[in-house]
Amino acid sequence: MTEDLLKNIYSGDKRSIAKAITIIENDLPGKNEILKSAFLKSGKAHRIGITGPPGAGKSSLTNCLVKLLTDNGFKVGVIAVDPTSPFTGGALLGDRIRMQEIGMLPGVFIRSMATRGSLGGLSQNVSEACDILDASGKDFILIETVGVGQSELDIAQTADTVLVVLVPESGDAVQAMKAGLMEIADIFVLNKADRQGADGIAATIKNIIHLKPANEFNWTINVLKTISIQNKGIEELLKEINSHFSYMKENGFLQKRRKDNLRKKIFELVNDRLRISFWDDKHKATLEQNLDSITSRKKDIYSFVKEIL
């Protein structure tokens, strides 16, 4: 059954892709086989992270980019990462009403996924879903994140190109600095650029870019203006995205970034497996037996951890 599912995924069947992602999200039988096989067939798609504060217009920008890419004959996958529902554990905005139009386009697959409590704004399942979309033959994968500011930095460990989307409100440039978004941006997008103060904020962001040290890739970070609801500036943005990808590829930086990201992912997988395997019934019982003496400060937590390890 899993072999048939994989065969259908590689042929681009939407229903099979959706089923595979559900298996991964819910840790169902067949998960490991799907992940192993999909990973070996991945690595071809250009993964684009789209992040920034809430209300910046990330969804409408994603819409425009998907339309433009499909008009140029590309197959596109979209992972829209939303906050986790405290009741169901699912994505709060799972209906993605704003994306219904592009969801019907040929070669487009859209999936809403929950953060599942991940501090970095992305769950491990997001990266795994990207592998499945990659293996299914998508040329581009757009990952639109939850947009909660300081917990957005995981996107840099998943995407080849990171867009940080801001709007012409004075607080956004400051938020970009405080949240560390300056460190992960490959391209800044000033959306809703028809609003008052857009030129001033664009100039402020450019000044901040010039003041900070050059990144390891020596890529010149540009600030592009868009008005996504009017579909303005999208072609220029896609051109810049492609320029970044070409630059990274030609200079060997893409390989380095992907290798670094895989190293971090392997660390995370090992840490997760060790944590799960360590906390068996025996160790949980030892913890419970010692909690009273630890709570009353007769024993310190550091000695206990050393002892239990």
PAZAPA-4460 file (N, C-alpha, C; in steps of 0.05 Angstrom, whole numbers, plus 32768, in hexadecimal, padded with zeros to 4 digits):
% residues 309
    n_x    n_y    n_z   ca_x   ca_y   ca_z    c_x    c_y    c_z   seq   type   mol
   8011   7FE8   8000   8000   8000   8000   8011   8019   8000     1      M     A
   8027   8019   8011   8039   8030   8012   8047   8034   7FF7     2      T     A
   804E   801E   7FEA   805C   8020   7FD0   804A   802E   7FBB     3      E     A
   8031   8026   7FBB   801D   8033   7FA9   801A   8051   7FAF     4      D     A
   8019   8057   7FC9   8017   8073   7FD2   802F   8083   7FC8     5      L     A
   8047   8078   7FCC   805F   8086   7FC4   8060   808B   7FA6     6      L     A
   8057   8076   7F97   8056   8078   7F7A   8044   808F   7F71     7      K     A
   802D   8091   7F7F   801A   80A6   7F78   8024   80C2   7F80     8      N     A
   8033   80C3   7F96   803F   80DC   7F9F   8053   80E6   7F8A     9      I     A
   8064   80D4   7F80   8078   80DC   7F6D   806C   80E3   7F52    10      Y     A
   8054   80DB   7F4D   8046   80E3   7F34   8037   80FD   7F38    11      S     A
   8037   8108   7F51   802B   8122   7F57   800E   8121   7F5E    12      G     A
   8004   810A   7F66   7FE7   8107   7F6D   7FE1   8116   7F87    13      D     A
   7FCF   8129   7F86   7FC9   813B   7F9D   7FBF   812B   7FB5    14      K     A
   7FAD   8118   7FB0   7FA0   8109   7FC6   7FB6   80F9   7FD5    15      R     A
   7FC8   80ED   7FC6   7FDD   80DD   7FD2   7FF0   80EE   7FE2    16      S     A
   7FF7   8106   7FD8   8008   8119   7FE6   7FFB   8120   8001    17      I     A
   7FE1   8127   8000   7FD2   812E   8018   7FD1   8118   802C    18      A     A
   7FCD   80FF   8022   7FCC   80E8   8034   7FE7   80E4   8041    19      K     A
   7FFD   80E7   8032   8018   80E3   803D   801E   80F7   8053    20      A     A
   8016   8110   804F   801B   8125   8063   800B   811F   807C    21      I     A
   7FF2   8115   8079   7FE1   810E   8090   7FEE   80F7   80A0    22      T     A
   7FF9   80E4   8092   8007   80CD   809F   801E   80D8   80B0    23      I     A
   802D   80EB   80A5   8044   80F6   80B3   803B   8106   80CB    24      I     A
   8027   8117   80C7   801D   8128   80DD   8013   8118   80F5    25      E     A
   8006   8102   80EF   7FF9   80F2   8104   8009   80DA   810C    26      N     A
   8021   80D8   8101   8033   80C2   8109   8026   80A6   8104    27      D     A
   801B   80A2   80ED   800C   808A   80E6   801F   8075   80DA    28      L     A
   8016   805C   80D9   8027   8047   80CC   802F   804E   80AF    29      P     A
   8048   8049   80A8   8051   8050   808E   8061   806A   808D    30      G     A
   8061   8079   80A3   806E   8093   80A4   808C   8091   809D    31      K     A
   809A   807F   80AA   80B7   807E   80A6   80BE   8076   808A    32      N     A
   80AF   8064   807E   80B4   805B   8063   80B0   8072   804F    33      E     A
   809B   8082   8054   8095   8099   8043   80AB   80AE   8045    34      I     A
   80B3   80B4   805E   80C7   80C8   8062   80E2   80C1   8056    35      L     A
   80EA   80A8   805A   8104   809F   804F   8104   80A1   8030    36      K     A
   80EF   8097   8024   80ED   8097   8007   80EB   80B3   7FFB    37      S     A
   80DB   80C4   8008   80D7   80E0   7FFE   80F1   80F0   8001    38      A     A
   80FF   80EC   8017   8118   80FB   801B   812C   80F5   8005    39      F     A
   812E   80DC   7FFD   8142   80D4   7FE8   813B   80E0   7FCD    40      L     A
   8121   80E7   7FC9   8119   80F2   7FAF   8116   8111   7FB1    41      K     A
   811C   811C   7FC8   8119   8139   7FCB   8133   8147   7FC5    42      S     A
   8133   8162   7FC8   814C   8172   7FC4   814C   8181   7FAA    43      G     A
   8136   817F   7F9A   8135   818D   7F80   8126   81A7   7F81    44      K     A
   8112   81A9   7F92   8100   81C1   7F93   810E   81D9   7FA0    45      A     A
   8107   81F0   7F98   8110   8209   7FA4   80FC   820F   7FBB    46      H     A
   8105   820F   7FD4   80F4   8213   7FEB   80F6   8231   7FF4    47      R     A
   80DF   823E   7FF4   80DE   825A   7FFA   80CE   825F   8014    48      I     A
   80DB   826A   8028   80CE   8271   8041   80C3   828D   8040    49      G     A
   80AA   8290   8049   809D   82AA   8049   8095   82B0   8066    50      I     A
   80A2   82C3   8072   809D   82C8   808F   809A   82E6   8094    51      T     A
   8093   82ED   80AC   808F   8309   80B3   8078   830C   80C7    52      G     A
   8074   8324   80D1   805F   8329   80E5   8043   8324   80DA    53      P     A
   8030   831D   80EC   8014   831A   80E3   8009   8333   80D5    54      P     A
   7FF9   832F   80C1   7FED   8345   80B3   7FFE   8352   809D    55      G     A
   8015   8345   8098   8027   8350   8083   801E   8349   8067    56      A     A
   800A   8337   8065   8000   832F   804A   800F   8318   803F    57      G     A
   8019   8306   8050   8029   82EF   8046   8018   82DC   8035    58      K     A
   7FFF   82D8   803D   7FED   82C6   802E   7FE7   82D0   8012    59      S     A
   7FE1   82EA   8010   7FDB   82F6   7FF6   7FF4   82F7   7FE4    60      S     A
   800C   82FB   7FF1   8025   82FA   7FE2   802A   82DE   7FD8    61      L     A
   8025   82CA   7FE8   8028   82AE   7FE0   8016   82A8   7FC9    62      T     A
   7FFD   82B1   7FCA   7FEA   82AE   7FB4   7FF5   82B8   7F9A    63      N     A
   7FFF   82D0   7F9B   800A   82DD   7F82   8021   82CE   7F77    64      C     A
   8033   82C5   7F89   804B   82B6   7F80   8043   829B   7F73    65      L     A
   8030   828E   7F7F   8027   8274   7F75   801B   8277   7F59    66      V     A
   800A   828C   7F56   7FFE   8291   7F3B   8013   8296   7F26    67      K     A
   8027   82A7   7F2D   803C   82AE   7F1A   804C   8295   7F13    68      L     A
   8053   8285   7F27   8063   826D   7F22   8054   8259   7F10    69      L     A
   803A   8255   7F16   802A   8242   7F05   8026   824D   7EE9    70      T     A
   8024   8268   7EE6   8022   8274   7ECC   803B   826E   7EBB    71      D     A
   8052   826A   7EC9   806B   8265   7EBC   8070   8246   7EB9    72      N     A
   805C   8237   7EC0   805D   821A   7EBB   806A   820A   7ED2    73      G     A
   806D   8216   7EEA   8079   8207   7F00   8064   81FA   7F11    74      F     A
   806C   81E4   7F1E   805B   81D7   7F32   8063   81E1   7F4E    75      K     A
   804E   81E8   7F5D   8054   81F5   7F77   8045   81E7   7F8E    76      V     A
   8054   81E5   7FA4   8049   81DB   7FBD   8048   81F2   7FD1    77      G     A
   8034   81F3   7FE2   8032   8208   7FF6   802C   81FB   8011    78      V     A
   803D   8201   8025   8038   81F9   8040   8032   8212   8050    79      I     A
   801A   8215   805A   8012   822C   8069   8011   8224   8087    80      A     A
   8024   822F   8096   8027   8227   80B2   8017   823A   80C3    81      V     A
   8004   822F   80D3   7FF2   823F   80E3   7FF5   8238   8101    82      D     A
   7FEB   8249   8113   7FEC   8242   812F   7FDC   8228   8135    83      P     A
   7FE4   821A   8149   7FD7   8201   8151   7FBE   8206   8161    84      T     A
   7FA9   81F9   815A   7F90   81FA   816A   7F95   81ED   8185    85      S     A
   7F8D   81FB   819B   7F91   81EF   81B6   7F7F   81D7   81BB    86      P     A
   7F6A   81D4   81A9   7F57   81BF   81AE   7F5C   81A6   819C    87      F     A
   7F62   81AB   8183   7F65   8194   8170   7F82   818E   8169    88      T     A
   7F93   81A2   816E   7FAF   819E   8166   7FB4   81A4   8149    89      G     A
   7F9E   81AB   813B   7FA0   81B1   811E   7FA5   81CE   8119    90      G     A
   7FA7   81D6   80FF   7FAC   81F2   80F8   7F92   8202   80FB    91      A     A
   7F94   8219   8108   7F7D   822A   810D   7F71   8235   80F3    92      L     A
   7F83   823B   80E0   7F7A   8247   80C7   7F7A   8232   80B0    93      L     A
   7F74   8219   80B7   7F77   8203   80A5   7F66   8205   808B    94      G     A
   7F51   8215   808C   7F40   8217   8074   7F4E   8227   805E    95      D     A
   7F5F   823A   8066   7F6E   824A   8052   7F5C   8254   803B    96      R     A
   7F47   8261   8043   7F34   826C   8030   7F41   827D   801A    97      I     A
   7F55   828D   8023   7F62   829F   8010   7F72   8291   7FFB    98      R     A
   7F78   8277   7FFF   7F88   8268   7FEC   7F78   8255   7FDB    99      M     A
   7F5D   8256   7FDD   7F4C   8244   7FCE   7F50   8246   7FB0   100      Q     A
   7F54   825F   7FA7   7F57   8264   7F8B   7F6F   8256   7F7F   101      E     A
   7F86   825A   7F8C   7F9F   824D   7F81   7F9F   822F   7F86   102      I     A
   7F90   8226   7F9A   7F8F   8209   7F9F   7F83   81F9   7F88   103      G     A
   7F74   8206   7F77   7F67   81F9   7F60   7F79   81F9   7F48   104      M     A
   7F8F   8207   7F49   7FA1   8208   7F32   7FB0   81EE   7F2E   105      L     A
   7FB4   81E5   7F15   7FC2   81CC   7F10   7FDF   81CE   7F19   106      P     A
   7FE8   81B8   7F25   8004   81B7   7F2F   8008   81C5   7F49   107      G     A
   7FF2   81CE   7F56   7FF5   81DC   7F70   7FEA   81CB   7F86   108      V     A
   7FF9   81C8   7F9C   7FF0   81B9   7FB4   7FF3   81CB   7FCC   109      F     A
   7FDE   81CF   7FDC   7FDE   81E0   7FF3   7FD7   81CF   800C   110      I     A
   7FE6   81D4   8021   7FE0   81C6   803A   7FE5   81D9   8052   111      R     A
   7FD1   81DB   8063   7FD5   81E9   807C   7FDF   81D6   8091   112      S     A
   7FF3   81DF   80A0   7FFE   81CE   80B5   8001   81DE   80CF   113      M     A
   7FFE   81D1   80E5   8000   81DF   80FF   801D   81E0   8109   114      A     A
   8022   81F5   8119   803D   81F7   8125   8042   81E1   813A   115      T     A
   802C   81D6   8145   802E   81C0   8159   8040   81C7   8170   116      R     A
   8040   81E1   8178   804F   81E9   818F   806C   81ED   818A   117      G     A
   8075   81EC   8171   8092   81EF   816C   809A   820C   8171   118      S     A
   80AF   8210   8180   80B8   822B   8188   80C3   823A   8170   119      L     A
   80CC   822D   815C   80D8   823A   8145   80C3   8242   8130   120      G     A
   80AA   823D   8135   8095   8245   8122   808F   822F   810E   121      G     A
   80A0   821B   810C   809B   8204   80FA   809D   81EA   8109   122      L     A
   808C   81D7   8102   808F   81BD   810E   80A1   81AC   80FC   123      S     A
   80AB   8197   8107   80BC   8185   80F7   80AD   817A   80DF   124      Q     A
   8093   8177   80E2   8082   816C   80CC   8083   817E   80B4   125      N     A
   8087   8198   80B7   8088   81AB   80A0   809F   81A4   808E   126      V     A
   80B6   819F   8099   80CE   8198   8089   80C9   817D   807B   127      S     A
   80BC   816B   8088   80B6   8151   807D   80A1   8153   8066   128      E     A
   808E   8164   806A   8079   8169   8055   8086   8175   803D   129      A     A
   809A   8186   8041   80A9   8192   802B   80B7   817D   801B   130      C     A
   80C3   8169   8028   80D0   8153   801B   80BD   8144   8009   131      D     A
   80A4   8140   8012   8090   8131   8003   8088   8142   7FEA   132      I     A
   8084   815C   7FEE   807D   816D   7FD7   8094   816E   7FC3   133      L     A
   80AC   816F   7FCD   80C5   816F   7FBD   80C6   8155   7FAC   134      D     A
   80C1   813F   7FB9   80C2   8125   7FAC   80AC   8121   7F98   135      A     A
   8096   8130   7F9C   807F   812E   7F8A   8083   813D   7F70   136      S     A
   8099   814C   7F6E   809F   815A   7F54   809A   8177   7F55   137      G     A
   8095   8183   7F6C   8091   81A0   7F6D   80AB   81AF   7F67   138      K     A
   80A9   81C4   7F58   80C0   81D4   7F51   80C6   81E8   7F67   139      D     A
   80B1   81F3   7F73   80B3   8206   7F88   80A2   81FE   7FA0   140      F     A
   80AC   8202   7FB8   809C   81FD   7FD0   809C   8217   7FE1   141      I     A
   8085   8222   7FE5   8082   823B   7FF5   8079   8233   8011   142      L     A
   8088   823C   8025   8082   8237   8041   807A   8251   804E   143      I     A
   8061   8255   8052   8057   826E   805F   8054   8269   807C   144      E     A
   8063   8278   808D   8063   8272   80A9   804F   8282   80B9   145      T     A
   804C   827A   80D3   8037   8284   80E4   803A   82A2   80EA   146      V     A
   8051   82AD   80E8   8055   82C9   80EC   8052   82D3   8108   147      G     A
   8061   82C8   811A   805F   82D0   8136   8078   82DE   8140   148      V     A
   8089   82E8   812E   809F   82F8   8137   80B7   82E8   813F   149      G     A
   80BE   82E8   8159   80D7   82DC   8162   80D9   82BE   815F   150      Q     A
   80C3   82B1   815C   80C4   8293   8159   80C3   828A   813C   151      S     A
   80CC   829C   812A   80CA   8295   810E   80E3   828A   8101   152      E     A
   80F8   8287   8111   8113   8283   8106   8118   8267   80FB   153      L     A
   8106   8254   8100   8109   8239   80F5   8108   8239   80D7   154      D     A
   80FB   824D   80CB   80F8   824D   80AE   8113   824D   80A0   155      I     A
   8127   8259   80AD   8142   825B   80A1   814E   823F   809F   156      A     A
   8145   822C   80AF   8150   8211   80AE   8140   81FF   809A   157      Q     A
   812D   820A   808D   811C   81FA   807B   811D   8205   805E   158      T     A
   8120   821F   805B   811D   822B   8040   8139   8231   8034   159      A     A
   8139   8232   8019   8151   823A   800A   8152   8258   8008   160      D     A
   813A   8265   8006   8138   8282   8004   8123   828B   8018   161      T     A
   812A   829E   8028   8117   82A8   803D   810E   82C5   8036   162      V     A
   80F4   82C9   8034   80E9   82E3   8030   80DE   82ED   804B   163      L     A
   80E6   8305   8053   80DA   8311   806B   80C8   8327   8061   164      V     A
   80AE   8324   8067   8099   8337   805D   8092   834A   8073   165      V     A
   8094   8364   806D   808D   837A   807F   8079   838D   8072   166      L     A
   806D   839E   8082   805B   83B2   8078   8063   83CE   8082   167      V     A
   805A   83E3   8075   8063   83FE   807B   8058   8409   8096   168      P     A
   805A   83FA   80AB   8055   8404   80C6   8070   8406   80D5   169      E     A
   8074   841B   80E3   808F   8421   80EE   8099   840B   8100   170      S     A
   8088   83FC   810D   8091   83E8   8120   809D   83CF   8113   171      G     A
   8097   83CB   80F9   80A0   83B2   80ED   80BE   83B1   80E9   172      D     A
   80CA   83C7   80E1   80E7   83C7   80DD   80F5   83C0   80F7   173      A     A
   80EB   83CC   810D   80F7   83C7   8127   80F2   83AA   812F   174      V     A
   80DA   83A0   812A   80D4   8384   8131   80E7   8372   8121   175      Q     A
   80ED   8379   8109   80FF   8368   80F9   811A   8365   8106   176      A     A
   8123   837C   8111   813D   837B   811F   813C   836B   8138   177      M     A
   8127   8370   8149   8125   8363   8162   8120   8345   8160   178      K     A
   8111   833D   814C   8109   8321   8149   811E   8310   813D   179      A     A
   8133   831C   8133   8148   830D   8126   8142   8307   8109   180      G     A
   812C   8312   80FF   8125   830D   80E3   813A   8319   80D0   181      L     A
   8148   832D   80D9   815E   8338   80C8   8172   8323   80C1   182      M     A
   8177   8311   80D4   818C   82FD   80D0   8184   82E7   80BC   183      E     A
   816A   82E3   80B8   8162   82CC   80A7   8158   82D5   808C   184      I     A
   8153   82EF   8088   8148   82F9   806F   815C   82F7   8058   185      A     A
   8154   82EC   8042   8163   82ED   8029   8158   8304   8017   186      D     A
   813E   8309   801B   8130   831F   800C   811C   832B   801F   187      I     A
   811B   8346   8020   8106   8354   802F   80F0   835C   801B   188      F     A
   80D8   8358   8023   80C1   8360   8013   80B0   8374   8022   189      V     A
   80AF   838C   8018   809D   83A0   8025   8082   839F   8016   190      L     A
   8070   8390   8022   8055   838D   8016   8043   83A4   801E   191      N     A
   802D   83A6   800F   801A   83BC   8013   8029   83D7   8010   192      K     A
   803A   83D8   7FFC   804C   83EF   7FF8   803E   8408   7FEE   193      A     A
   8023   8406   7FEA   8014   841E   7FE3   800C   842E   7FFB   194      D     A
   8012   8423   8013   800B   8432   802C   801F   8448   8031   195      R     A
   8016   845B   8041   8026   8472   8048   803F   8469   8058   196      Q     A
   8056   8474   8052   806E   846E   8061   807E   8457   8056   197      G     A
   8076   844C   8040   8083   8434   8034   80A0   843B   802D   198      A     A
   80A5   8452   8020   80C0   8459   8018   80D2   845C   8030   199      D     A
   80C8   8468   8045   80D8   846C   805E   80E0   8452   806B   200      G     A
   80CD   843F   806C   80D3   8425   8079   80E7   8416   8067   201      I     A
   80E3   8417   804C   80F6   8409   803A   8112   8414   803E   202      A     A
   8115   842E   8041   812F   843B   8045   813B   8432   8060   203      A     A
   812A   8430   8075   8133   8427   808F   813E   840B   808E   204      T     A
   812F   83F9   8081   8138   83DD   807F   8152   83DB   8070   205      I     A
   8155   83EB   805A   816E   83EB   804B   8185   83F4   805C   206      K     A
   8181   8408   806D   8196   8412   807E   819E   83FD   8093   207      N     A
   818A   83EE   809D   8190   83D9   80B0   81A1   83C3   80A3   208      I     A
   8199   83BD   808A   81A8   83A8   807B   81C5   83B0   8078   209      I     A
   81CA   83CA   8071   81E5   83D3   806C   81F6   83D4   8086   210      H     A
   81E8   83D8   809C   81F7   83DA   80B6   81FF   83BF   80C1   211      L     A
   81F0   83AA   80BA   81F7   8390   80C6   820D   8383   80B5   212      K     A
   821D   8371   80C2   8233   8364   80B3   8228   8353   809C   213      P     A
   8238   8350   8087   8230   8340   8070   822D   8323   8079   214      A     A
   8219   8315   806D   8215   82F9   8074   822B   82E8   8067   215      N     A
   822B   82CE   806F   8241   82BC   8065   823F   82B8   8047   216      E     A
   8228   82BD   803B   8225   82B8   801F   822B   82D0   800D   217      F     A
   822F   82E7   801B   8234   8301   800C   821E   8308   7FF8   218      N     A
   8206   8300   7FFE   81EF   8306   7FEE   81E5   8322   7FF6   219      W     A
   81E0   8333   7FE2   81D6   834E   7FE8   81B8   834C   7FEC   220      T     A
   81AF   8353   8004   8192   8351   800B   8184   836A   8000   221      I     A
   8170   8366   7FF0   8161   837C   7FE5   8146   837F   7FF3   222      N     A
   813A   8397   7FF0   811F   839C   7FFB   810E   83A2   7FE3   223      V     A
   80FA   8390   7FDF   80E8   8393   7FC8   80CC   839C   7FD2   224      L     A
   80BF   83AD   7FC3   80A5   83B7   7FC9   8090   83A7   7FB9   225      K     A
   807A   839F   7FC7   8065   8391   7FBA   804A   839C   7FC4   226      T     A
   8036   8398   7FB3   801A   839D   7FBB   800B   8384   7FB3   227      I     A
   800A   8370   7FC4   8001   8355   7FBB   7FE4   8355   7FB3   228      S     A
   7FD3   8365   7FC0   7FB6   8365   7FB9   7FB2   8370   7F9D   229      I     A
   7FC6   837F   7F93   7FC4   838A   7F77   7FD7   837B   7F65   230      Q     A
   7FE4   8367   7F6F   7FF7   8356   7F60   800E   8367   7F55   231      N     A
   8017   837B   7F64   802D   838C   7F5B   8047   8384   7F68   232      K     A
   805C   8384   7F58   8077   837E   7F62   807D   8361   7F65   233      G     A
   806A   8350   7F5D   806E   8333   7F60   8082   8327   7F4D   234      I     A
   8082   8331   7F34   8095   8327   7F20   80B1   832E   7F28   235      E     A
   80B5   8347   7F33   80CF   834F   7F3C   80D9   833E   7F54   236      E     A
   80C5   8338   7F65   80CC   8327   7F7D   80D5   830B   7F74   237      L     A
   80C6   82FF   7F61   80CD   82E4   7F58   80E9   82E5   7F4A   238      L     A
   80EE   82FA   7F3C   8109   82FD   7F2F   811F   82FE   7F44   239      K     A
   811A   830C   7F5A   812E   830E   7F70   8131   82F2   7F7E   240      E     A
   811B   82E4   7F82   811B   82C9   7F8E   812D   82B7   7F7D   241      I     A
   8128   82B7   7F63   8138   82A6   7F50   8155   82AF   7F50   242      N     A
   815A   82C9   7F52   8176   82D2   7F52   8184   82C8   7F6B   243      S     A
   8177   82C9   7F81   8183   82BF   7F9A   8189   82A1   7F98   244      H     A
   8177   8291   7F8D   817B   8275   7F8A   8192   826F   7F78   245      F     A
   8193   827D   7F61   81A9   827A   7F4E   81C4   8281   7F5A   246      S     A
   81C4   8297   7F69   81DD   82A0   7F76   81E7   828B   7F8A   247      Y     A
   81D5   8281   7F9A   81DC   826D   7FAE   81E6   8253   7FA1   248      M     A
   81D9   824B   7F8C   81E0   8232   7F7E   81FB   8235   7F70   249      K     A
   81FF   824B   7F62   8218   824E   7F52   8231   8251   7F64   250      E     A
   822D   825B   7F7C   8244   825F   7F8E   8248   8249   7FA3   251      N     A
   8237   8234   7FA0   823A   821D   7FB3   822D   8222   7FCE   252      G     A
   8220   8239   7FD1   8214   8240   7FEB   81FA   8231   7FF0   253      F     A
   81EC   822A   7FDB   81D3   821B   7FDE   81D9   8200   7FEB   254      L     A
   81ED   81F2   7FE1   81F5   81D8   7FEB   81FD   81DB   8009   255      Q     A
   820C   81F0   800F   8215   81F5   802B   81FD   81FA   803D   256      K     A
   81EA   820B   8034   81D3   8211   8045   81C2   81F7   8049   257      R     A
   81BE   81E8   8034   81AE   81CF   8037   81BC   81BB   8049   258      R     A
   81D7   81BA   8047   81E6   81A8   8058   81E4   81B0   8076   259      K     A
   81E6   81CA   807B   81E3   81D5   8096   81C7   81CF   80A1   260      D     A
   81B3   81D3   8090   8198   81CD   8099   8193   81B0   809F   261      N     A
   819F   819E   808F   819C   8182   8094   81AB   8179   80AD   262      L     A
   81C1   8186   80B3   81D0   8180   80CB   81BE   8187   80E4   263      R     A
   81B2   819E   80E3   81A0   81A7   80F9   8188   8194   80FB   264      K     A
   817D   818B   80E5   8166   8179   80E5   816E   815E   80F2   265      K     A
   8186   8154   80EB   818F   813B   80F6   8193   813D   8114   266      I     A
   819E   8154   811D   81A1   8158   813A   8186   8157   8148   267      F     A
   8172   8164   813B   8157   8165   8147   814B   8149   8148   268      E     A
   814E   813A   8132   8143   811F   8131   8150   810D   8147   269      L     A
   816A   810F   8149   8178   80FF   815D   816F   8107   8179   270      V     A
   816D   8121   817F   8164   812A   8199   8148   8120   81A0   271      N     A
   8136   8121   818C   811B   8118   8190   811A   80FA   8196   272      D     A
   8129   80EA   8186   812A   80CD   818A   8135   80C6   81A6   273      R     A
   814B   80D4   81AE   8157   80CF   81C8   8144   80D6   81DF   274      L     A
   8136   80ED   81DC   8123   80F5   81F0   810D   80E1   81F4   275      R     A
   8102   80D8   81DD   80EC   80C4   81DE   80F5   80AA   81E9   276      I     A
   810C   80A0   81E0   8115   8086   81E9   811F   8087   8207   277      S     A
   8129   809E   820F   8133   80A0   822B   811D   809F   8240   278      F     A
   8107   80AD   823A   80F2   80AF   824E   80DF   8097   824D   279      W     A
   80EB   8080   8254   80DA   8067   8256   80CE   8067   8272   280      D     A
   80BF   8051   8277   80B1   804F   8291   80C4   8050   82A9   281      D     A
   80DB   8043   82A6   80EF   8042   82BB   80F9   805E   82C3   282      K     A
   8101   806E   82AF   810B   8089   82B5   80F6   809C   82BF   283      H     A
   80DD   8098   82B4   80C7   80A9   82BE   80C1   80A3   82DB   284      K     A
   80C3   8089   82E2   80BE   8081   82FE   80D4   808C   8311   285      A     A
   80ED   808C   8307   8104   8097   8317   8100   80B5   831C   286      T     A
   80F6   80C3   8307   80F0   80DF   830A   80DB   80E4   831F   287      L     A
   80C5   80D5   831E   80AF   80D8   8331   80B9   80D3   834E   288      E     A
   80CA   80BE   8351   80D4   80B7   836B   80E6   80CD   8378   289      Q     A
   80F2   80DD   8367   8105   80F1   8371   80F9   810E   8372   290      N     A
   80E1   8111   8366   80D6   812C   8364   80D1   813A   837F   291      L     A
   80C9   812A   8393   80C3   8136   83AE   80DD   8142   83BA   292      D     A
   80F3   8132   83B8   810C   813C   83C4   8118   8153   83B4   293      S     A
   8112   8153   839A   811B   8169   8389   810B   8183   838F   294      I     A
   80F0   817F   8392   80DE   8196   8397   80E5   81A2   83B2   295      T     A
   80EB   8192   83C6   80F2   819C   83E1   810F   81A5   83E3   296      S     A
   811D   81A4   83CC   8139   81AD   83CA   814C   819D   83DA   297      R     A
   8145   8183   83E0   8159   8171   83EC   816C   8166   83D8   298      K     A
   8163   8167   83BF   8174   815E   83A9   8172   8173   8393   299      K     A
   8189   8178   8385   8188   818C   8370   8183   817E   8355   300      D     A
   8177   818D   8342   816F   8181   8328   8187   8179   8318   301      I     A
   819E   8187   831B   81B6   8182   830B   81C3   8167   8312   302      Y     A
   81C4   8162   832C   81CF   8148   8335   81BC   8131   832D   303      S     A
   81A2   8136   832E   818F   8121   8326   8192   811B   8309   304      F     A
   8194   812F   82F8   8197   812B   82DB   81B0   811B   82D5   305      V     A
   81C6   8122   82E2   81DF   8113   82DF   81DC   80F6   82E7   306      K     A
   81CE   80F2   82FD   81C9   80D7   8308   81B8   80C6   82F5   307      E     A
   81A3   80D2   82EB   8190   80C3   82DA   819C   80BD   82BF   308      I     A
   81AE   80CF   82B6   81BC   80CA   829D   81D1   80B4   829F   309      L     A
***
